[in-house]
Amino acid sequence: MNIYYIYHSCFVVEDEKNILIFDYYETPKKSEAKIDILDFVKRKDKKVSVFSSHIHHDHFNPEILKWHEINGNIKYIFSSDIKVKSKDLDIIFLNENQEVKISDLNIKTYGSTDEGVSFWVEVGEKVVFHAGDLNWWAWSDDTLEEEKYMREKFQGIIEKIKENDKKIDIAFFPVDPRLEENMFKGGEYFIEKLEPKYFVPMHFDNGYKEIEEFRKQFSNSKTEVLKIKDILEKIEY
């Protein structure tokens, strides 16, 4: 599979038959950019599926609804908190803990510790997981009650994901520097419990230094944390 980092929590995953686009936000300007999101949207030789995990502006940009004008065969898979008119669009709205088959994709939704859902997508023989805003959001000013609520909710969702017979091949998961000393907490727990083959940090803004520190601590792990160098680039692995 090819993996492309667009920006923030947006990634494109491509195999022989499918193009999956997750949580498009925006495309920042970059000199000498080799990747254009619309190049994936325009593809007619593969099935293009566009996922949005929740309504927050940094995970759902209404601009993606216009992509249907470029490629009339696009399928949209949205969290049910995204309210749009779907008269001329092929949209499936999902709540957490739902399962649906779309062509050769098997899609399951799990919960989030913020809004919306997280996506488990079986494509071919591979499993791709996109967390959306599922994370252990441990803020420094949280009360004891807030800490307990977040810990139990996050760990409970991970336990549900763990019930799957299959392992995750590629996981996209937040490693957010705004959490300061707790920025690695969710990712560490996710890797410990689920052991994905590849882990891809997201939601890190310009925190390349921080995610590189996170990556290095798993150098001897069963899980390989992939290196992200810049926006609009193919991720090598």
VENDA-V81984 format. One record per residue. N is the residue number from 1. RES is the residue in one small letter. OMEGA is omega in degrees with one decimal (NA if undefined). Layout:
N,RES,OMEGA + N,RES,OMEGA
//
This chain:
1,m,172.9 + 2,n,179.2 + 3,i,179.2 + 4,y,176.0 + 5,y,178.1 + 6,i,178.7 + 7,y,173.3 + 8,h,177.9 + 9,s,-177.3 + 10,c,176.1 + 11,f,171.8 + 12,v,176.1 + 13,v,-175.3 + 14,e,169.4 + 15,d,-173.9 + 16,e,-174.2 + 17,k,-169.1 + 18,n,168.2 + 19,i,178.9 + 20,l,178.4 + 21,i,-175.7 + 22,f,165.8 + 23,d,177.1 + 24,y,-179.5 + 25,y,177.0 + 26,e,176.4 + 27,t,177.6 + 28,p,177.8 + 29,k,178.3 + 30,k,178.1 + 31,s,179.1 + 32,e,177.1 + 33,a,-178.6 + 34,k,-175.5 + 35,i,175.4 + 36,d,-177.8 + 37,i,-178.1 + 38,l,175.5 + 39,d,176.4 + 40,f,-179.3 + 41,v,-174.9 + 42,k,-173.0 + 43,r,178.6 + 44,k,-178.2 + 45,d,178.5 + 46,k,178.3 + 47,k,-177.4 + 48,v,179.1 + 49,s,-175.5 + 50,v,-176.8 + 51,f,170.1 + 52,s,-171.2 + 53,s,177.6 + 54,h,-167.4 + 55,i,-177.5 + 56,h,-172.0 + 57,h,-179.9 + 58,d,175.2 + 59,h,178.9 + 60,f,176.1 + 61,n,-178.6 + 62,p,178.5 + 63,e,-177.1 + 64,i,178.8 + 65,l,178.6 + 66,k,179.3 + 67,w,177.5 + 68,h,179.2 + 69,e,179.0 + 70,i,-178.9 + 71,n,-175.0 + 72,g,-178.6 + 73,n,-179.5 + 74,i,172.6 + 75,k,179.2 + 76,y,175.9 + 77,i,-172.4 + 78,f,165.4 + 79,s,-174.3 + 80,s,177.4 + 81,d,176.1 + 82,i,-175.3 + 83,k,176.2 + 84,v,176.7 + 85,k,-172.8 + 86,s,-175.0 + 87,k,-176.0 + 88,d,-175.7 + 89,l,178.0 + 90,d,-175.6 + 91,i,170.6 + 92,i,178.4 + 93,f,-175.3 + 94,l,167.7 + 95,n,176.4 + 96,e,179.2 + 97,n,172.6 + 98,q,179.6 + 99,e,-178.7 + 100,v,175.8 + 101,k,178.1 + 102,i,-175.7 + 103,s,-179.5 + 104,d,177.0 + 105,l,169.5 + 106,n,-172.8 + 107,i,172.6 + 108,k,174.9 + 109,t,173.3 + 110,y,-175.2 + 111,g,176.7 + 112,s,174.1 + 113,t,171.9 + 114,d,178.9 + 115,e,168.6 + 116,g,-171.7 + 117,v,166.5 + 118,s,-172.2 + 119,f,168.7 + 120,w,-175.2 + 121,v,174.2 + 122,e,-178.2 + 123,v,-172.0 + 124,g,178.7 + 125,e,-173.7 + 126,k,173.7 + 127,v,177.2 + 128,v,178.9 + 129,f,174.9 + 130,h,-170.6 + 131,a,-171.2 + 132,g,176.6 + 133,d,171.9 + 134,l,179.7 + 135,n,172.1 + 136,w,-175.8 + 137,w,-177.7 + 138,a,-178.1 + 139,w,-174.3 + 140,s,-177.9 + 141,d,178.8 + 142,d,171.8 + 143,t,177.4 + 144,l,178.8 + 145,e,178.3 + 146,e,177.6 + 147,e,-178.7 + 148,k,180.0 + 149,y,-178.2 + 150,m,-179.3 + 151,r,-176.9 + 152,e,-179.5 + 153,k,-179.0 + 154,f,-178.2 + 155,q,178.1 + 156,g,178.4 + 157,i,178.3 + 158,i,178.4 + 159,e,177.3 + 160,k,178.7 + 161,i,-177.2 + 162,k,-178.8 + 163,e,179.3 + 164,n,176.4 + 165,d,-177.6 + 166,k,175.2 + 167,k,177.1 + 168,i,176.4 + 169,d,-179.1 + 170,i,179.4 + 171,a,173.0 + 172,f,-169.9 + 173,f,-177.0 + 174,p,167.5 + 175,v,-164.7 + 176,d,-178.5 + 177,p,-179.8 + 178,r,179.2 + 179,l,176.7 + 180,e,-174.8 + 181,e,-179.7 + 182,n,-173.1 + 183,m,-179.2 + 184,f,-168.0 + 185,k,-178.1 + 186,g,-179.5 + 187,g,178.3 + 188,e,-179.1 + 189,y,179.5 + 190,f,-179.1 + 191,i,-179.0 + 192,e,-173.6 + 193,k,-171.1 + 194,l,176.4 + 195,e,175.6 + 196,p,179.1 + 197,k,178.0 + 198,y,179.0 + 199,f,-178.6 + 200,v,178.7 + 201,p,175.2 + 202,m,175.9 + 203,h,-173.1 + 204,f,179.4 + 205,d,178.7 + 206,n,-175.7 + 207,g,-179.2 + 208,y,179.2 + 209,k,-178.1 + 210,e,-178.9 + 211,i,174.4 + 212,e,174.9 + 213,e,177.6 + 214,f,-177.7 + 215,r,-174.9 + 216,k,-177.9 + 217,q,176.8 + 218,f,-177.2 + 219,s,179.5 + 220,n,-176.3 + 221,s,172.1 + 222,k,178.7 + 223,t,175.4 + 224,e,175.0 + 225,v,-174.8 + 226,l,-177.1 + 227,k,174.4 + 228,i,-176.4 + 229,k,-174.4 + 230,d,175.3 + 231,i,174.4 + 232,l,179.5 + 233,e,171.0 + 234,k,179.5 + 235,i,-179.1 + 236,e,174.9 + 237,y,NA
//
